[in-house]
């Protein structure tokens, strides 16, 4: 029997969560190190998955299949394609940095009128989210995916509501109310999406007779599963709605700024760089794989919504006064680019969208974690409370600048490659849409550079004069992310070689080929060719 690598990769952080939660309350430091150890073990397993994965091999590899709820055709089926491999790698990579960055975020605060929840719970919840996200990237049984797609909401609810940002301008009671509001809003939005998806999952079973992604897609390709047009469209809408909430796509995005604003910086990274990627990943795997005709039918509307997300998110980010909410609205704009690339229905667009998921995770993590270090020093999230930071904390300012430049997709940094591919893929099929999307690039430069100017340059404010620079732990958190942003910007082939074969399979599912160039080119034999 083959070693169940995928199961073990998801199980390790789950076991780590249980053991971390069981550490005695007086041993907070031991709990932190235990959580970090299990996150590093998960990263090692994710690297092993990438090593064992063969890009030119079968579509789904390292597969596992066991009967689970036989009466209803539910199986424990796991498998990864190239897209799943890189997203598992992203998740496993970011969690150790999230834990290290949040090393003191859940320590008891004696001056508060209410003690914070146990430190062990904070790190245990992070590991539990990691386990659920990883198995969501692995699941090829639709019902199995749905269970973990919904279950990850519970630990995220407690992370947002129970371990909120301490840099709050109001009283402790007001801060607690804001955290509670953000957590409930997050939960309700995603639960509504999940309930609609559940109805669609049941409908899919009625039509197909099973929940296996591989069996359903094979039956559709062979012509043995004939799904009525209206039925397919309704089922697609049920799945897409849930994924659009999770992504988030305008107008289902309003929970994200509240959740990121009221969370600690590491939890904000967990939300937008890890959890939200499940939504865009599922659009590629399930929407396009299960409902190819409905996906093409819905494409014009989805492209419009993606464009609105790009422009709206960037415009609102320009006017933000809160650092974390600015990053949240910037992420809404970036997710618009990802969804645009997915539904451009070109190989460049979908490859770019997958790379965008990875690169957005790295750039947002770098920017948000440095912003968290900055906020923890000043005790304020308001941009107006800063100024002249680069003169007293040059390393902090420098890393903040690189994270910001990555966010605006500066050439030479990793996000540029993914954004370029998304736009190239979109221009090839929908040139007008591609032209409008470029507005987001201009606005990204505006909100990023204005944020840096207002916080890092200018006269040094009195409250900033004694601000310390990044400490060793903080440098160790940010430096690898900066290195990856530069490395993948210079040499993205290490990811595209894994992703491109999976994208080809997805394009085959929807029976789409890349548009041929409309400009005449000179053939080698001297004849003109199109």
N, C-alpha and C positions, 0 to 999 in steps of 0.2 A: 504493500500500500504506500502510495506517495505521501511524503510529509505534508500535512495541511498548512502550508505556509501562510495562506491568506487568513485562515481562521486564527492562527497563532498571532499574526500581526495585529489583528483587532482585539484578541483576548488579552494580550500583554498590558495595554493601558487600562483595560477594564479590571484586571487583577490588581494592577498598581493602584487604581482608584479605591478599591476595597481595602487594601492594606494600608494605604495612606490615611483613609478615614478612621481606621482602627488604632492608629498611633495615639497614645495617651495625650491629653490636652496639654500637659506640661512639657511635652517633647516636640514643640513646634518646629524647631530647626531640623530635627530628625525627619519629620514629615516632609519638609521641603526637599531635603536631599533624596529621600525615597522617591518622591514624585519625579524629581529630575532624573534619577537613575532609570526609572521605568520609561520615561519619555526618550531617553537616549537609547535604551534597548529597542524601543519601537522604531526609532530612526534607523538603527542597524538592520532590523528586519525589512524596512522599506527599501533600504539600499540593496539587500539581498533579492527582493522582488525585482528591482530594476536590473540587476545583474543576470538573473535567471530568465527574464523576459526576452523573447526573440522578436524583434520588430518585423521581420519578414516571415514569421511563423503563422500559426492559427490566429484567428481574430481574438478569441478569448483563450487565455492561457492560465496555467496553474489552477485549473478548474477543480471544484469540489461539488459533489452532488449527493445528497442524502434525502431520503423520504422524511417528511416532517409531519404534516397534517394530511395524511393520505386521502381521507374522505373528501377533502376539498381541493385536492391537487396541488397543495402547497409543498414545495421542496426547499431544502436548505441548499441553494445553489449559489456558488461564488465563481467569479472569473474576472480577469482584468484584460482590458485592451490597452493600447498605448496611452490613451487619454486618462484612463484610471490609474495607470502606473505613475504618471507625472503628478497627478493630484494627490495620490497617496504620499508620494515623496514630499510634496509641498506641505501637507498636513503634518507629517512626522518631523519635518525640518523645523517648522515654526513653533511647535509646542514647547521644545526645550527653551527657546528664546522667550516665549510667553511666560513660562514658569520663572525663569531667571529674572525677567524684567519685573514681575510681580512679587518678588521675594519678600517684600515688606508690606505689600498692599493690604493684606488681611490680618496684620498684627493687631492685637487689641489696642484701642485708643482710649486711654484712661480718662482723658479730658472730656470725652463724649458722654452725653447723658445716658446713652445706651451702648453696651459693649457690642463689639462686632461678633459675627458668627465665628466659630472656631477656625483657626488658620488651616487646620487639616482639611476641613470641608471645602475650602476654596480650591486647593490643589487637587483634591479628589474629584471635584466636579469638572475641572479642566481635563483631567485624564479620561473621565467618563465621556465627555463630549468628543474627545479624540477617538475613542473606541467606536462610537456610533457613526462618526463621519467616515472613518476608514471603511467600516463594513458597508456603508451606503455606496461608496465608490466600488466596492467589490461585488455587491449583490446583483445576480442576474435573474432572480425570481422577483417578480413585481411586488408580490405581497410581502416578501422579506424586506425588500427595499422600503416599502411603505412603513413598516413597523419602526424601523430605525430613523427614517425621515421624520417621523412624528416624535419618537421617543427622545431625540436630542433636544427637543424644546424644553423638557423638564429641567435638566441641569442648567441650561442656558437661562431659564427663568430665575432660578435661585442665584446664579452668578450676577445677573443684572440687578435684581431686587435686593439681594442680601449683601452684596459686596460692591456698592456703588462708589463713585468718585468722591473722595474727601474734599476736593477743591470746589466747594459749593459756597456761593455768596450768601445764602440764606441761613436760617437756623437749622439745628439738627432735625427738628420736626419737619421743616419744609424740605430739607434734603431727602429725608426718608420718604416723604410723600411723592416727590419727583421720581425717585428710584422705583417706587411701587407702581406709579403710573406708567413709566417706561416699560417695566417688566410685564405688566398686565397687557399693555398695548401690543408688545411683541408676541405674547402668548396668544391673544385673541386673533390677531391678524393671521398668524400661521396656523392656528387651529381651524379657523374657517376655511383656509385654503386646503388644509389636510382633510377636512370632512368632505369637501367637494371632490377631492381626489379619491377618497375612499369609495364614493358612489361610482366614480369612473372605473376604479379597480374592480369592483364587483361586476359592473357592466362588461368589462373586458373578459372576465371569467365566463360570463354567460355566453358571450360571443365565441370565445376561443376554446373554452373548456379546460384551460390551465393557466398558470401564471408565469410560465417559463419564457423569458425574453427570447432565448435562442430558438425554442420550438415555434413560437409565434412568428418571429421574423423569417424563419425557414419556411414555414407554411405559407406565409404571404408571398415569398419569393417563388415558391413552387406553384402557386395558384390554387392550393388546396384550402385556403382560408379566404373566403369571400365576405368582406365586411361591407355592409350597406353604407352608401355615402354619408347619409345623415347620421347614422350610428357612429361611424368613424369620427366625424366632425365633433359630435357631442362628447365622445370619449376623449378626444384630443383636447378640447376646451377644459374638461375636468382636470386633466393632468397639467396642462399649461398654466392654468390659473394658480395652482398650488406652487408650481416652480417659479412663476412670476412674482408671487409674494415673497418667496424665499430669496429671490435673486438680489435685490428687489427691482422691479420694473415700474415706471410711472404708469398709472396713478396709485399703485399698491405699495408705495415706497415709504409712506409717512412714519412707519414704526422705526425705521433705521436711525434717523437723526436723534430721536429721543433715546433709543437704546444705547447708541454709541456715546452720546453726550453724558448720560448718567452712569455709564460703566467706568471701571478703571481702564487705563490705556491698554493693558494686556488683554482684558476681556473684550474691549472694542476691536482689537486685532483679531481675536478669536471669532467674533461675529462676522466681520466683513472679509477677512482674508481666508477664513477656513469654512465656517458654516454656510455662508451665502454661496460659496462655490458649488455646493450640492445642488442648488437650484439650476444654475447654468449647465452644470454637468448633466443633470437629468434631462434637460431639453435636448441635448445631443443624443443621449443614450436611449431615452424612452419616447420622447415626442417624435423625433425623426425616425427612430427605429420601428416603433409600433404603428405609427399613423403617418406614413410618408405622404399620402395624397392630401390628407387634412392639413399637414404642415405646409404644403405648397399653397393650399387654398387660403390659409390664414396669413401667409407671408406678407402681403401688402399692409395689413393692419399692424402686424407686429413690427415691421420696419418703421412705420410712423411712430409707434409707441417708443421704439428704441431711440429714434431721433429726438423725440420730446425729452426723454430721459437724459440724453447727452447734453442738449442745450439748456434745459431747465435746471438740471443738477449743477452745471457749471455756472449759470447765471446766479442762482441762489447762493452758491459758494462764494462768489465775489462779494456779496453783501453781508456775509456772516461776521459777527463780532466774537464768536466763541470758536476757539481753535479746533476743538474736537468735532463740533458740528460742521465746520468748514470741510474737514476731512471726510465726514459722512456724506455731505452733498457731492463732494468730488467723486466719491465712490459710486454714487448713483449715476453720475455721468459716465464713469468708466464701465459700469455694468451695462449701460446702454450700448457702448462700443462692443462689448462681448456678445450681447444678444444680436446686434447688427451683423457681426461676423458669422454667427451661427446660421441666421436666416437669409444671409446673402446667397446661400446655396452654391458656394464656390469652394474649391479646395483651399485656396489662399485665405479666404475669409474664415473658414472653420479651423484651419491650422492657426491662424492669427488669434482667433477667439480662445483656443485652448492655451496658447502661449500667454495670452492676456490674463487668463485666470491665474497662471503661475506668477507672472511678472507683477500683476496688480497685488497679489498676496505679498510678494517681497517688498515692493515699493511702499505699500500702505503700512506694512509692519515696521519698516525702517522709520518712516515719517511719524507714525502714531506713537511708537515707543519713545523716540526722542522727544516728541511733544509731551509725552507723559512724564519723562524725566524733568523737562522744563517746568511743567505745571506743578509737580511735586515740590520743586524748589521755591516757587513763588506763591503757591497756594491759590492760584487763580487760573481760570480757563479763558479769561477775556483778553483779546488781543491788545486792547488799549492799556492794559496793565504792564506791558513790556516795552522795551526799547533799549538799544545799545548792548544787547546780550553778547554780541560777538567780541566786544572789547574786554569783557570780564570772563567769558567762557568760550574761547575760540574753538575748542574741539566740539563742544555741543553745537555751536552755531554752524560749524563746517559740516557735521553729519546731518544736521537739519536741512542745510542747503542741498546736499546730495540727495536726500530723501525727497525733497521738494522738486528738484530737477528731474528725478525719475518719475515723479507723479505727472509732470507735464510732458513726459516722453521725449526728453532731450536725446538727440542722436548720440550713440555711444553707450547709452544705458539700456538695460533690457526691455523696458516697456516700449521703447521706440520701435523695435523690431515687430512686436505684436500689433501695435497700432498701425504701423505701415502695412502689414499684411492684411489686416481687417479692411483698411481703406482701399487697397489694391483690389481685393476680392469683391468689395462692394461696387467700386467703379466699373469693374468688368461687366456686371450685370445690371446695376442700377446707378448710372452715373450721377443723376440728380441727387439721389440719396447720399452718395459719397461726398458731393460738393457741400451739401448742408451739414453733414457730419463734421467737416473740417472746422466749422465754427467752434466746436468744442475744444479743438486744439488751441485756438487763439485765446479763448476764455480761460483755459487751464493755465496758460502762461501768465495771464493777468492775476488770477487769484493766488497762484503760488508765489509769484514775485512780490506782490503786494503784501502777502502774509510775512514773507521773509523781511521785507523792508521795514514793516511796522514793528516787528518783534526784535529783530537782530541788529538793525542799523540805527543811526541817529544818536542823540544824546543819551547817556546812561541815566536811567531813572534811579532815584534814591534807593528804592527797594531792591534794585538789581545789583548795586555796587558790591555787595558781599556774596553774590551768588557763586557757588562753587562750580567748577567744570565737571565733566563726566568723570565718575569714579571707575576703578578697574572693572568691576562687575558690569557696569553700564557700557563701557567700551567693548567688553567681550560679547555683549548682546548685539550691539549695533555693527561692529566691524565685519563679521561674517556676512551680514545682509548686504552691506555696502559692496563687499568683494563680489558677491554673487550678482548684484545688479550690474557691476562693471563687466564681470566675466561673461555672463549670458548676453550682455549687449554686444560684446566683441565676437563671441563664438556661440550663437544660438543653435548651431547644428546638433549639439549634444541632445537637445530636446526635440528638434524637428525630425530627426531620424526615428525617434520613438513615436511621435505623434502622427506623422504623415500617413503611414499605412492604415491607422485606425480611421483617419479622416476619409481615406479612399473607400473604406467599407461603408461609412456613413453616407457618402455621396452615392454609393451603389444602392443603398436602402431607398433613397428618395429618387433614384433613377435620374440623376442629374450629372451633367458633364460641364466642365468649364467652358464659358463662351470663347469662341475663336476670336483672335484680334481682328478688328475691322480695318486696320491700316495695312495697305499692301506692303509687302517686304520683298526684297530681292532674293530669289532662290540661288543656290550655289551654281546651278547650270546656266545662269543668266536669264532664266525665265521669271516673270513676275508671278508671285503666288500670294494668296490671301492667307 
